[in-house]
């Protein structure tokens, strides 16, 4: 596999790109949808970011976010959005690990030349290890472990918030709110975490807190993870216990992935910079830097699928 190259194109190169096959890579999750346009030489021409694209939460929103991100990526590449019907799309989404939502998304009357659908985990793993065997752990709004060895893949977790996604941003935020409410009711001792959560949400008591969080989902709770890490870094025992519980789960998932074979592990997601400081050495020593982002992995997936035709 070739490593991708991000470079500015001169006018002649742009004209050439309009005449050759272009590829769209999509990485869609609970918070955002990232798109990239690549040419056949794996050069990045343009990038775009739109809203959430997890069909588990909203099929229509996922589809509209994919199109919006693709249009932004074409615009960023100085290419006309009318080229969308000419794109070969590799699309990796959170939520399509569930057969129902894979089927629904795969039945989409999409606007692309062709579409190849996979889980966000698969494209992230392909990108991280440049198409080779390896393992990843997603640590963003949601959480999940994935390993692929000799074509045999295993998913650990990925069950969605609130009934899964332990050690994710959403889970950390939800745990924080739960502890803050217990402290306000006098069941546990209030700590710095309570102060930080109340301040972040601009609340003064339990009633306004409950009113503020009512009806919100994973993305909303995920934003509270920063308060948990900030409080823990300041020595707050409640916050530290939340993170430690999440890390214990992380270690258990890592051991399951490692049992599939001795493979490289990449840590992917917005929590990585904060979470890695809390992980045991046995895991940190096994972490390798991802070679390419997930959206590039989506293009690698699409190219591979096209070659099978």
N, C-alpha and C positions, 0 to 999 in steps of 0.2 A: 504493500500500500504506500502511496505517496503522501508525504505530509502536506497539509494545505498551506497555501501562501496567501497572505493578505497584502495586496498592493494596489496602488492607484493605476488605473488604466489610461493610456493615451487615447486620442480620438480614433486612431486606426484600430487599436485593440478592442475598443468598445464596439466598433462596427463589426469586427470579426466575431465578437461574442454574440451579437444579434443574429448571426448567420449559423451559429453552431448550437448543438444541444445544450440547454441549460438545466441545472438541477436545483430543486428546492429542498432544503432540509428544515424540518420543523421539530422543535422540542417544546411540547406543551405540557404545562403543569397546573397546579392549583392556584398559582399566583400570576403567572405570565406565560406568554407564548413567544418563543424566540425563533426567528427565521433567518436563513442564510441562502444566498444564491451563489452557486458554484458553476464553473465551466467544466469541460471534460478533463482539463488538466489539474483539477482540484484547487483552482485559484478562487479565493473568495472575492466576489464582485460587489456584494452588498449585504447589509444586515438590517433586520427590523425587529421590533418588539411590540407586541400587542397584549391584550388582556388575557385572563385565565382561559385555559383550554383543556379542562378535565371533563370529559363527557359524563362522568359519574355525577357531577354537580349540575351540568347543563349541557345537553347535546347541542342545542342551537348556539349557545355562547361559544362552545369549543369550535364549532365550524366557522362562525363569524370571525373569531380571533385568528384562526389559521389564515383565512383569506386576507384579513387586515394586515397581519404580520408579513405575508407574502408581498402585498402591495407596497408596504414600507421598504422591504428589502430591495424590490425592483427600483423604487424611487431612489434609494440610497446608492444603487448601482448605476444611476442615470439611464435606466432602461424603462420603457413604457409599461404600465400595468396591463396593457392589452396583450402582453406576452404571457400572461398567466396560463392561457390554454395550451401553451407550448412547453410548459415546465413538466419535467418528470419529478414527482414529489415523493420524498421519503418522509413519513410522518410518524414520530414517536410521541405517544401520549400517556400521561398518567390515567389510570382508570380502565384502560383497555386490557389489562391483565384479567379482568372479569369478562367471561365469554359474552355476556349480554351486551356489554358496551362495545366490545370489539365488533360484534355482528352489526350493531346499529351504526357505528362509524364506518365500517367497511361497505355498508349499503348506501352511504352518502353519494348523492349525485354531484360529485365534486367538480370544480371548474378546470382541473388540470389535465394534461395530456394522459398521464397515468398516475396512480397513487399506490404506494406500498406502505401498509400500516403495520406498526410494531409497538411494543410497549416502550415507554420512556426509558425503562431499565435497559432494554436490549440495545437501543441506539447509544445510550450513555456508555455502555460497556464497549461497544464497537469503537466509539470515538476515543475513549480513554486509552484503549490498548491497541489502537490502529488496526482493528479487525482481528487481532490475535486473542487467544484464550486469556481470561482474566476475571477479576471480580470487582464489584463496586458496591459502595454503600451510599445511598442517597440520604443526605441530611439537610433538608430544606424545610419548606412548609410541611411536607410529609416525610416519611422515612421508609426505607426498604433496603434489603440486601439482595444481590443478584450475582450469580457466577455462571460462567459458560466454559466448559471444558470438552473439547472434541465434539462440539455440537450438542452436548447435553447440558441443558440449562436448569437452574434451580432458583426459585424466588422465595425469599424469606420475608414475611410481613407484607407491607403494601396493602393492608386491608382498609385503609382510609380512616379519617378522623370522623367521629371521636372514638370509635371502637377499636382503633389500631394506631399505627404511626407513632409508636413509643419512641422517645428521644428526638422527635421532630420539633420544629418550631411551634407548631400548633399544639402539640402535646405539652410542651414546656409552659406555654402560655396558659393553657387550660388548668394545668396543675397549680400554677401560680395563683390564678383566680380562686381556685378551690381553697388553697391555704389562706389566702387573704380573708375570705369570708369566714373561715373557721376562727381566725384570729379576731375578727371583728365581733364575733359572737362569744368570745372568751373561752373557746374550747382549747385553743393553743395560744401561746404567747405571741403577740404581734412583734414583727421584726422589721428590718430595713426593707424587706421585700414588699410589705404592705404599703409602706410609704412610696416606694417607687411605682407600684402598680396604680395606686390612687392618683399619683401625679401624672403618669403617662396618659391615663384615661380621663383626667380632669374631673375626678369624683371626690366626694367628701365623706360619704357613708355607704353602708351596704345597699341601701335602697337605690341610690343613684348608680352604684356600680352594677347592680343587677339590671336596672333599666338600660344602662349603656351597652352592656354585652348581649342583651336579649336578641336572639334571632341571627347572630353572626356565626360565620363558619370558620374554616381552617385558616384562611388567609388573615382574618382579623386577629385570631388568637396567636398566630405565628409572629405578629409584630410585637407581642409582649415578651417574646423570648429574650430580647435584649435586656429587659428589666431583671430577668432571672439571672443572667450571666453577670450583669453589673453588680447585683446584690451579692452574688456568690463570690465574686472577685474582691468584694469589700469585707468578706468574712461572714456573711449571713448564713447561719446554719440551716435554716429552712430551705433557702435557695440551693445551697450546696447539696442537701439531701435529695432534692428534685433532680439535679444534674447527675448525681451519683447513681440514682435509680435508673435514669436513662442510659448511662454508660454501662451499667451492669447488663442491660438488655443488649446494648451494642456489642459487648464482648461475646454474649451468647450467640448472636447472629454471626459474628465473625468466625467463631469456632465451627458453626454449621457450614459456612461457606468454604472454610479451609479444608474441611473433611472431604470436599469434592476433588481436592488435588492441590498441590503446591502451586499457587498462582499469585500473580501480582494483584494488589488491591489498590483501588483509587477511591478517595473520599470526595464526593461531589455534592455541592449544594451551598446555600448561603450561610449555613451554620458552621461550615468547616473551620474558619479562622478561630472561632470561639470554642468550639467543641474539642478540637484537637488538643488543646491545652489540658483537658480533663481526662483524656484517654490514657490507658496504661501503655507502658513502653512496648509491651509485646505486640500491640496493634500498630502504634506509631512507627515502629521499625519496619513494618511490612507495607506501609503506605508509599505508593509511587505517584509521581505527578502525572495527571492525565495528559496524554499526547495531543488530543483534540477535544473540543467541546462536543456535547451530545448532538447538536444540530448538524455538525459535520459527520458524526456517526450515522445520522439519518440518511445523509447522502450516500455514504458507503453502503448502507443497507439497500437503498434504492438501486444503486448501480449493480450490486450483486444480484438482486432480484430480476433486473432487466436482462442480465446476462443469462439467466436461466430460461428465458423465453425462446 
